[in-house]
Amino acid sequence: MFTNSSLIYFKLWPGGNTTAIVSQPIPRKLQPRIARQIMGNDRSIEQVGFIERSRKKKAAFRLQMMGGEFCGNAARAAAYLWTMHFPRLKKVQFEVSGFSKLVTALIEDEDVTLLLPGSFYIGSRRFSDGTLVDLAGIRHLVVSDSKKRDAVKLINRICDGYAAVGIISTQRKRSVVEIDPLIWVRDTETFVHETACGSGSIAVALADFERNGSNFSCIRQPSGEHYHVILSRRKGRVSSIELSGTVRYIDEGKIIGKTQQQKVQLASHAA
């Protein structure tokens, strides 16, 4: 039953890229609208994810993003939030929209590492003056920071049915790569210059891997935080991906609108 009532969301900071996580059950068709309302209510929030019941027995929960895309930072934030409610857990497996396989998060205090199988990486190719990196649930164009671009036209050229597309401008400073991510999400029709980007950082590391064979990258986010990406390989191909960085809980937020009357705690989603 739906009624006019308040909707509570949790606000987290995964090294920048402030994320709202909604634990109340929200029908998929309403999620983009709810996400736009949350982001409009609090301009610091860059994306919204929704906790759902898991489809697979081994998964603790499912994270469904506002546009059905994959998001590495929201996945790390959701894992951190889960262990706030189940503090003895240091490892959790769960589902994320845009990717058919389970992902794993390791939590040690505020350090959260997301473990992904190599199949998350679909492939890459040269495009214009950058590298187009296809990941499950999201596509990124990794480019040099030296040129100005019409981002909207460029995203229109490369969206190709993806739920989300990013342009990741990069600048190398010694052993660190600085990024400036612009992310478009189709269903919410949002363009956000994110203060940090997990999947974009992975895309930068993969582009470097294809060019130079590097399996470790330190990526500086616009927030000033550093993410670390480690690529494992087997027979010259990526076999697993690790994305690590800090996550902090900020507070709860609330919007007034149509939502389910019953507030469902995270525990009710556990398998």
Summary of the structure (lengths in Angstrom):
residues: 271
radius of gyration: 17.7
end to end distance: 24.0
largest distance: 56.5
contacts: 951
relative contact order: 0.22
helix: 21%
strand: 46%
